[in-house]
Amino acid sequence: MIREGQTGPDFALPGVEGGSPAVYELFKPIEAGDAVLLWFFPSTFLPTATAELCAIRDAGWHGHEGLQVWGVSMDSIYASAAYADDYDLPLVLLGDGGSAAEYYGVRYEEWEGHYGPPKRAAFLLNSDWTVEFAWTTNDAFAPSDPSPVEAVAEVLGEMFPNLETDVAVDYDAYFG
């Protein structure tokens, strides 16, 4: 797994934001001077990932100047668009066949009968490609304490002093 202080690998993946499909190339926001929070998860509609992404949505991180938030799952951009609509997620959702997850060292060999999806993981890349935050778990379904959203909020608060960092993840709200 890529660690804090290392250089984050570049990648390009198909994605969707606001219902519009496109190819997203990581070097573009980095070269534009933005930090990028990469939120990996195996599949859309996964309760733990949904709770975390909704906490990020509620904190307004994606709309903050100088910061982009990209969710990365194995799902198609069509499934991702439906997921974004269902949960009002205003962030970029990318479909990864396993390449970006492999580059970051967070790819399952097999998960739920699928080969190569991303694990639940988060990486915060600064505008110089430095990984400022790295987190992963092998258990896609287990709520984390503290949540990775709360953990990365501390680092984001140092990088962006006026960013909302008082965040909480309500895992219980997404487990039926």
Secondary structure, DSSP 4 states (H G I P E B T S, - for coil): ---TTSBPPP-EEEEEETTEEEEEETHHHHHTT-EEEEEE-SSTT-HHHHHHHHHHHHHT-TTSTTEEEEEEESS-HHHHHHHHHHHT--SEEEE-SSHHHHHHT-B-SEETTEESPBPEEEEEE-TTSBEEEEEEES-SSSPPSS-HHHHHHHHHHHH-TTS-------GGGG--
